[in-house]
């Protein structure tokens, strides 16, 4: 099987940011995304009250350049004000041409 090495960018954030983050991430070059519910505990304590709903986990497969743009944007825009984490991993992807 032929595969392409891309970057998997994962952002775990407050649900209220979902629409805004998706709009910005796709504007920065992501061709698609996956969103799942997330729960957990971090430096800001346990998240997800009933009225807010659970946090979200956004995953995108992108080129290294797009990954860097997304990470810089998320850090500059959200880290100071929101409970949010972002990280990047290498991902060997089948049909990688779909994502760049």
N, C-alpha and C positions, 0 to 999 in steps of 0.2 A: 504494500500500500504506500502510495506517495503521500507525504504530509508536508505541511508548511508550518514553520514556527512563527507564531503570532504572540501577542501579549493578551493575557486575560486580565482586564481591569475589573476589580470588584469594589463596589461602594455600598456600604451599609449605612443607612441614614434614617432619619425621622420620616414617617409616612407623608407628612405635610409637604415634603420637598419633592415628591415623586414626579409630578408633572414638570416642574421647573428643571430638575436634573435631567430628565429624559430629553427635554427640548434642547438643553445646553450640550449634552453628550452627543446627540445626533448632529447638532450644528457643528461640533468640533470634528466630526468625521466618522463616527460609529455608524455602521450600516444597519444594525439591529441591536436588540438587547433582550435579556431575560430578567424578569422581576419575580422574586419570591418573598414571602413573609419571613421576617427574622425576629428572633427573640434573644435576649442575652443580658449580660451585665458587663459594664466597663468602668472607666474612670469616673463617669457621671452617674454611676449606680445602675439599678435595674430600670429598664425602659419599658414602654408599651402599656400605658394605662388603657382602660377599656374605651374611653371616649376618643382617644387618638388612634387606636388600633395598633397592631404590631408594626415594628420598624420594617423597612424594605431592604432587600439585597438586590442590587442591580449588577449584572454581569455583562460585559461586552468583550468581543474578540476584535482586536484592532492591530494595526501596524505599530511598530515602536514609536514612530513620530506622533501618531494620534494618541497613544497611551500617555506619552509625556505631556501633551497638551491638556488632556483630561485631568491628569494628576495635578498639574500646576494650577489649572482653573479651580478645581475642587479645593485645593489647599488655600489658595488666595481668597476664595469667595466664602467658604463655609466653615473651615476649621475653628475659627475664633468664636463663632456664634451658635453652632449647632453640634449636637451629639452625632458625629459622623466619623467613619473610618474609611480609608481607601487604600488599596494595595494592588500590586501588579505581579503577575507570574508569567513565566514562559508557558506556552501551550502548543503542543504539536497537534495540528488540526487537519483532518481530512477535508478535502474540498476548500482549502484555505482561500482560494481566489474569490469566494463568495463574500469575504469579509474585508477586503482591501480595495 
